[in-house]
């Protein structure tokens, strides 16, 4: 039951290669999964040399030929970037195209069941756009590649899980994007994923309000009356254990007391500010609703510290653990 977890290298000029090598220096990860890196062998080798990890770098063409044992990093080599092309903190079209290729190849392998799940290292959205890939981020690329129309971004840790109704939007547009369907979809996909991927038999969900004091019966806004409450009622009528909308200024306190298994937040910062206060180093971004398992680090490319040896691998370690757990849960649920 050691699933093969694909780890995409992320931006070659960011901290992805460093955090991968630091994470895979930990023997305990090999006890729960078979990690397989999708990236650049030359970049990983150079990073390994200056990090002085003592790890062996091993190129392979198919998952069956991997060793998957401590002390060895198995890599599917998908680019061959020279030293002159890789300057930390300075993405180019070549590094950006390579960054996207790692994701596409790993997703295709997951869709073909050649690997059991993905843990992705950070990418830079502007770099992706400059290379000709017009996506808002990882999530939208994965949804398009897997032909998924309904999906949800969740941030998850040991104490909090937060699913988002809207993701990367200007705050001025959030209210216009909220609909009964969007809130209901987020509740439904979150509840289903908690059962099928997290192994929670009867998930308990709480829904955040949009406005202060949950709108105070329309005094501070009516989205709770028109949109959020009707969506909650429909979800509850369908048998989902869900309640709200709750004022966000108290909701997260009670969630930390283990009152619910997940929170549905209306917009990005509403959910991520409290989440990162608790899980800044070990938070995991996971995409719900996909036909494949996908987790990711909850941080960016960190160009400012790339190549310095200061990058923290704990978010990637948590992402690998969660991907392995979700993969095993899905395998067991299929009998």
Helices and strands as residue ranges (DSSP letters): E 3-8, H 16-23, H 27-32, E 33-40, H 41-51, E 56-60, G 63-65, E 72-79, G 83-85, H 93-111, E 117-120, H 125-130, H 138-145, E 152-156, E 161-164, H 171-177, H 180-196, E 204-208, G 212-216, H 223-223, I 224-228, H 229-237, E 241-246, H 248-255, E 262-265, H 268-278, E 284-288, E 294-297, H 314-333
